[in-house]
Amino acid sequence: MGTVKDFEDLKIWQMARELCRDIFRITCYELFVKDYKMKDQIKASSGSIMDNIAEGFERNGNREFIQFLTIAKGSSGESRSQLYRAFDYGYIEEKEFEELRQKAKNLSQSIGAFITYLNKSEFKGTKFK
């Protein structure tokens, strides 16, 4: 991993942003638009992934960052579950569901791997220098 100066440099944040953008796109579909609660819920959970990665990074400490990454990982699972509902309700087609489900799963795995990396790291964050 190269030098990371901003949360935007993190691959997991970039992946989360892409998933959030994709989920926003599907919530504009005709059937989805009419289900306000579901639309708002899936947009919120996918947005929560990228927002928690960013907030945790900006706190400048590994412990807090890991805590926020765990929340982001949970939101990734929540979004994946909501994708199943969207598919089951007929809001999205199977091909699109599979693509988005896999993106959410890959993101969750990447966040988990990054948490493992941070737990093993000697670096504790700039706030503890």
C-alpha positions in Angstrom: 0.0 0.0 0.0 1.4 3.4 -0.9 1.3 6.5 1.3 -2.1 7.4 2.4 -2.6 11.1 3.2 -6.3 11.4 2.8 -9.2 9.0 3.2 -9.9 9.4 -0.5 -6.6 7.6 -1.1 -7.9 4.4 0.5 -9.0 1.7 -1.9 -11.8 0.7 0.5 -13.2 4.2 0.5 -13.1 4.3 -3.3 -14.9 0.9 -3.5 -17.5 2.2 -1.0 -18.0 5.3 -3.1 -18.6 3.2 -6.2 -21.1 0.9 -4.5 -22.9 3.9 -3.1 -23.1 5.5 -6.5 -24.4 2.2 -8.0 -27.0 1.8 -5.3 -28.2 5.4 -5.8 -28.6 4.6 -9.5 -30.8 1.6 -8.9 -33.0 3.6 -6.5 -34.0 5.8 -9.4 -35.7 2.8 -11.1 -39.5 3.2 -11.4 -40.5 0.5 -8.9 -37.8 1.5 -6.4 -38.8 5.2 -6.4 -42.2 4.4 -5.0 -40.8 2.5 -2.0 -39.6 5.5 -0.1 -38.6 3.6 3.1 -36.6 1.0 1.3 -35.0 3.5 -1.1 -34.0 5.7 1.9 -32.7 2.8 3.9 -30.5 1.3 1.2 -29.1 4.7 0.3 -28.4 5.5 3.9 -26.6 2.1 4.6 -24.5 2.3 1.5 -23.6 6.0 2.3 -22.7 4.9 5.8 -20.0 2.7 4.5 -18.0 5.4 2.9 -18.8 8.0 5.6 -17.6 5.8 8.4 -14.4 5.0 6.6 -13.8 8.7 6.2 -14.7 9.7 9.7 -12.6 6.9 11.3 -9.6 7.9 9.2 -10.0 11.6 10.1 -9.8 10.7 13.9 -6.1 10.0 13.4 -6.0 7.0 15.8 -5.9 3.3 14.9 -8.3 2.2 17.7 -11.0 4.7 16.6 -10.4 4.0 13.0 -10.9 0.3 13.5 -14.1 1.0 15.4 -15.5 3.0 12.5 -14.3 0.4 10.0 -16.3 -2.2 11.9 -19.3 -0.1 11.6 -18.6 0.4 7.9 -18.3 -3.4 7.5 -21.6 -3.8 9.2 -23.2 -1.3 6.9 -21.8 -3.2 4.0 -23.6 -6.3 5.2 -26.8 -4.3 5.7 -26.6 -3.0 2.2 -26.1 -6.5 0.8 -29.1 -7.8 2.7 -31.2 -4.9 1.3 -30.0 -5.8 -2.2 -31.6 -9.2 -1.6 -34.9 -7.5 -0.7 -34.7 -5.3 -3.7 -34.2 -8.4 -5.9 -36.9 -10.3 -4.1 -39.3 -7.4 -4.6 -38.5 -7.3 -8.3 -36.9 -3.8 -8.1 -33.7 -5.1 -9.8 -32.9 -7.8 -12.2 -30.8 -10.9 -11.2 -27.7 -9.9 -13.2 -27.6 -6.4 -11.6 -28.3 -8.0 -8.1 -25.4 -10.4 -8.5 -23.0 -7.7 -9.6 -24.0 -5.4 -6.7 -24.1 -8.2 -4.2 -20.6 -9.3 -5.2 -19.3 -5.6 -4.9 -20.7 -5.4 -1.4 -19.2 -8.7 -0.4 -15.8 -7.8 -1.9 -15.9 -4.5 0.0 -16.8 -6.2 3.2 -13.9 -8.6 2.8 -11.5 -5.8 2.0 -12.6 -3.8 5.0 -12.1 -6.9 7.2 -8.6 -7.4 5.7 -7.8 -3.8 6.4 -9.0 -4.1 10.0 -6.7 -7.2 10.4 -3.8 -5.2 9.0 -4.4 -2.3 11.3 -4.7 -4.6 14.3 -1.2 -6.0 13.5 0.3 -2.6 12.8 2.8 -0.9 15.1 1.5 2.5 14.0 -1.1 3.8 16.3 -2.1 7.0 14.5 -0.8 10.6 14.4 -2.8 11.6 17.5 -0.5 9.4 19.6 2.9 10.7 18.5 
